[in-house]
């Protein structure tokens, strides 16, 4: 709803749902500091962490041979840098890797399409949705086409986990080789 530039719509959205931009930087710094303490307070079990990864992260991200291809492959990511990993998980919009930027297109008939830019030429734009399907749009038919500042990855993924689950997940994320099932 916030993509449409209809006068008054932003005010109605704010009235119904309040501020929808996510946590503030100060809130995120507090979360990261708390999570760093959680990780230092004990050890995790990588095998339990692998199950958590499969249930949450693997829908979009790949680690070793497991997972999806919507978000970046984490295998080559610097996973021993806990602060950087926490920053990217707590505030996924802080840095969006090239090629994983989300675009929103609004067509002349009011259709809204979002996804990754898969291809573009002088006539057409192809967006790949999170379902992996490509949608081709004629550039002349677009009323609006812009890169979004926010990541497709939602905030708050760790908030529902217990301290032990967070330690388990990070034990798996920091593993240097695939785990045998």
N, C-alpha and C positions, 0 to 999 in steps of 0.2 A: 504493500500500500504506500510505503514511503517513496517509492520510485516515481509514482505518478505525480505530475506537476499541476494537478488540478487545484485551483485556489481553494483554500480552506480545508483541504484533505489532511494536511499535516497537523493542523490544530485539532481536528476530530480524532485522529489517531492518538495524539498526545492525551486528549481528554479520556479516551477509552483505556489506553494501555500505559500511559505515562511515558517516561523517557525510555526509548528503546535502543539506545546506542551501546549498551553494555556497561561493564564495570569501568570505573575511573582508573587512571594510572596508579594513583595512591592505593586504591583498593587492591589492585593487582600486585603491587610491590609487597603489600602486607601478606597476601596469599602466598607469594613466592617465598618470602621469609619464613612463614609458618611451615610450608611444605619442605623447605630445606632442613628445618629443625626436625621434622617428622622423619625425613630420610636418614639423618644422622643419629636418631634415637634408637635405631635397631637395624636388623638385616631383613632382607626379603628372600623369598623362595622363587627362583626364576620359573619353575614349572607352574606354580600358581599364577605368576605374572603372565605367562604365555596364555593361559585361559582367559585372563582379564583382557589382554591385548586382542585375542580372537573375538571376544564379545563386544568390544568397543572400538578400538583403533583400526582393526583389520578390515572393517567395512570400507575404509577409504585408503589406508596405508599398507604398504608391504614391508615386512621385515624378513630378511632371508628369502624364503620361498613362499611364505604365507601372507595372504592379504589381498586387498583390492588395489586398483590403479587410479583412483579418483584423486588422491593426494600424493605428495612426493613419496618415493621409495625411501624408507628410513635406514636401509642397510648400510649405505655409504655415509649417512649423516653422522656428525661427530657426537656420538651417544655417550661419551664419557664426560662431557661438559654438562653437568647436571643443571647449572644455572641457566644455560642457554636452552636446554630442553624444557625446563620449567617455564621459562619465559614464552617459548613457542606454544606450550600447551595452555597455560593460563591466559595468555594474550595472543591468540593465533593470528590476529590482524596486525601485530607489531611488524612482522616481516613476512610477506607472501612471496614465496619463491617464483622466479620467472617461469612462465608457462602454466602457472596455477592461479593466475589472477582470474577473478570472476567478472564477467561482463553482463550487463542487462541491456536488452533491446526492447523497445516498445514500438510496435508496428502501427501503421496508420489506422488499422481497425481496432486498436486498443489491446492487442495480444501482447503479453509480457513473456519474454523468453530469457532465461539466464543460463550461464554455463561458461566453460572455458573456450577461448578463441581457438578453434581447431584449424580454421583456414580463412583466408580473406583475399579477395582480389578487387578489381575496380567495380564489379557488379554485385558480388555476393559476399555474404559473411556466413560462416558456418560455426555455430556454437555447439559444444558437446556438453550435454546435461550430466547431472550426477548419476543418472541412470545409464550413462555410456552411449546414449543415442545422439546422433548428430541432427541438428535442425539447420536447414539452409534458409537464409533470408536475403531478399533482394535489398540492396542498400537504398534504392530509391523509395522503398516502402517503409523505411524507418523514420519514425518521428524523433526517436532518442536512441543513442547507443553510447554507453559509457562504462568505463572500468570502475568497479566498486572498490571502495577503500577497505571493506571488510572481507575477511577470509570466509570461505565456505565452511570451515571448521568451526563448530560451535564453542562458545566459552563455557566454563563450568563443568568440564568433563570429569575432573577429579573431585568435585565437591560432594558427590554421593558415595565416594569410596571411603572405607575406613582407613586409618593410618597404616594398618598392616597390608591392606590391599594396595595402597600407594607404594609401599616399600617393595611388595612383590612385583608390581608392574615395572618399577624402575630396575629391579634386579634382572628382569627379562630384557628390558630395553637396553641395558648396558652389557648384556651378554655379547661375547665376541664371535660366537658361532652358533649355528642352529642347534636347538635342543632335540634330542631324540624323544619321540612320543612315548 
